[in-house]
């Protein structure tokens, strides 16, 4: 994730307020704008958060023009806390925070459980849970700033812009807000902040050790001689933002009095902080987790906030850009915690894998996975990774679950949608990894691709069966069963369950080898019928049915098609005259309806399978890449052996 303000100029009423300013920030960097009143700092900021359109130049977020995005998409990427924020209506604190969820809601304004979680976590993070029922207008200045920061956090942006967040606050309130922004890593985004006067000259090192020299911002701006117009200065320094804590030492004592954890004591474990004595006891967790809404109360549950946004503040501005995904680790303390955890396991992480030709490094196992489609979901279930999932997306195509050993996982993991997976759903679930495939959820026509998710800070893992082979959009780079084994082993490496993955692979290979050993010598020809009346949709060489048919003892009549799932003509089916047709029990048309169509369709009247009524049905979950493939080989193998044993007798 990055933000680039390129050659930006603002002219209002003939006056040039900002001239050719360029500011850039990448993941983990902090950029500060410093200058006297009237130099154009806030004007530039207003362009950065879309309150003002520049006269020239552009504001780019991951290469996309921020002003060209829809209001909803723009609000999902960036949130702002301006200098002045007023309200004429006395909304409650819960209602104010809930307004931050509007970019994630549908046109009907329906509130989801994710909205409730975002609100309660944001309030808990800023320590304002006890204020949830208070009127906003009754709050002190410092309390209002906490609530407005909570609203921005509930918005779950990738970039958070704070314009003088300590403006109009007394010194105690300034320190309170700054202590909040310097909160414990993992509990809230970690900022770099400055305060006026002597406090700004006494920064802290990471983990609370004091600097002897004042911190200088990455990129400073100052007025050029001859006018107040804001122009970028030439000095530039780039460091990870976690090394830039610049609040006063006295903030720690004040933070302790307000109940904010202090710095890590010398010799303590990473992430451990000094205990603080709060002025009031924390509120108890809410029993019911109801959605937040601007016209309803927002329940409070104390929990750690995991947000992709990174918060920063400065005397004028600090922009902190946070990226999510496999290659980007958390802040220093979180990384130390993860390092300790993995050291106990023999240092499994970081791990580097190759998926569909793309190399990806994981510093830790993903924790909020969303899967798309039944086969993909059951791969995660077979690896016993349901605790790493926040939900799955699929129509009601689970098939027969009676013989599935992990059927209880379907009750444990939320069913997010029976429709198509999309960006809104993924962001709503706060996913850190999407496991899908080309035409198994990922599709360019809807802009839902691994590249698009990467821009949003969400990682992707592609089903190997769906990997593209470089010939247009054709899919398939290995045999379907090898694709299943590859995914099991690769996911085993990503999630540190390699032994479990290897055991599954051995069990499936043993079961399939046993079925293949009993295959008839005279292999019957087999056609896979998925659906389609004018033209049949079927399997090519690189879809699951090819290996299932072949290992079961059949001869796949479409094995020459070097793709996964394809459309052919009925004349091709008639010409190849299959002895058996396997129906894919999938979609709105039932298997019985498909069978009746095939038997009654005149052009197929002389096809051997139709003439002898040899039609066999398998569920969709059996035929796509999934842990059910081995059982499907056994079932089809038994049927094909019966064909040869019984001759032409209908089955």
HELIX and SHEET records of a PDB file:
HELIX    1   1 UNK A   41  UNK A   48  1                                   8    
HELIX    2   2 UNK A   66  UNK A   68  5                                   3    
HELIX    3   3 UNK A   71  UNK A   77  1                                   7    
HELIX    4   4 UNK A   93  UNK A   98  1                                   6    
HELIX    5   5 UNK A   99  UNK A  104  5                                   6    
HELIX    6   6 UNK A  113  UNK A  125  1                                  13    
HELIX    7   7 UNK A  129  UNK A  131  5                                   3    
HELIX    8   8 UNK A  136  UNK A  138  5                                   3    
HELIX    9   9 UNK A  141  UNK A  154  1                                  14    
HELIX   10  10 UNK A  171  UNK A  181  1                                  11    
HELIX   11  11 UNK A  197  UNK A  200  1                                   4    
HELIX   12  12 UNK A  206  UNK A  208  5                                   3    
HELIX   13  13 UNK A  241  UNK A  243  5                                   3    
HELIX   14  14 UNK A  250  UNK A  257  1                                   8    
HELIX   15  15 UNK A  332  UNK A  344  1                                  13    
HELIX   16  16 UNK A  374  UNK A  382  1                                   9    
HELIX   17  17 UNK A  386  UNK A  388  5                                   3    
HELIX   18  18 UNK A  408  UNK A  412  1                                   5    
HELIX   19  19 UNK A  423  UNK A  428  1                                   6    
HELIX   20  20 UNK A  444  UNK A  446  5                                   3    
HELIX   21  21 UNK A  450  UNK A  455  1                                   6    
HELIX   22  22 UNK A  464  UNK A  466  5                                   3    
HELIX   23  23 UNK A  480  UNK A  494  1                                  15    
HELIX   24  24 UNK A  498  UNK A  517  1                                  20    
HELIX   25  25 UNK A  544  UNK A  552  1                                   9    
HELIX   26  26 UNK A  570  UNK A  576  1                                   7    
HELIX   27  27 UNK A  591  UNK A  600  1                                  10    
HELIX   28  28 UNK A  602  UNK A  604  5                                   3    
HELIX   29  29 UNK A  608  UNK A  611  1                                   4    
HELIX   30  30 UNK A  620  UNK A  623  1                                   4    
HELIX   31  31 UNK A  629  UNK A  646  1                                  18    
SHEET    1   A 4 UNK A  15  UNK A  26  0                                        
SHEET    2   A 4 UNK A   2  UNK A  12 -1                                        
SHEET    3   A 4 UNK A  56  UNK A  61 -1                                        
SHEET    4   A 4 UNK A  64  UNK A  65 -1                                        
SHEET    1   B 4 UNK A  30  UNK A  32  0                                        
SHEET    2   B 4 UNK A 317  UNK A 321 -1                                        
SHEET    3   B 4 UNK A 159  UNK A 163 -1                                        
SHEET    4   B 4 UNK A  78  UNK A  81  1                                        
SHEET    1   C 2 UNK A 219  UNK A 223  0                                        
SHEET    2   C 2 UNK A 230  UNK A 236 -1                                        
SHEET    1   D 2 UNK A 351  UNK A 355  0                                        
SHEET    2   D 2 UNK A 358  UNK A 362 -1                                        
SHEET    1   E 5 UNK A 415  UNK A 417  0                                        
SHEET    2   E 5 UNK A 389  UNK A 393  1                                        
SHEET    3   E 5 UNK A 369  UNK A 372  1                                        
SHEET    4   E 5 UNK A 433  UNK A 438  1                                        
SHEET    5   E 5 UNK A 441  UNK A 442  1                                        
SHEET    1   F 5 UNK A 415  UNK A 417  0                                        
SHEET    2   F 5 UNK A 389  UNK A 393  1                                        
SHEET    3   F 5 UNK A 369  UNK A 372  1                                        
SHEET    4   F 5 UNK A 433  UNK A 438  1                                        
SHEET    5   F 5 UNK A 459  UNK A 462  1                                        
SHEET    1   G 4 UNK A 555  UNK A 556  0                                        
SHEET    2   G 4 UNK A 525  UNK A 529  1                                        
SHEET    3   G 4 UNK A 580  UNK A 585  1                                        
SHEET    4   G 4 UNK A 615  UNK A 619  1                                        
SHEET    1   H 2 UNK A 537  UNK A 539  0                                        
SHEET    2   H 2 UNK A 565  UNK A 567 -1                                        
END                                                                             
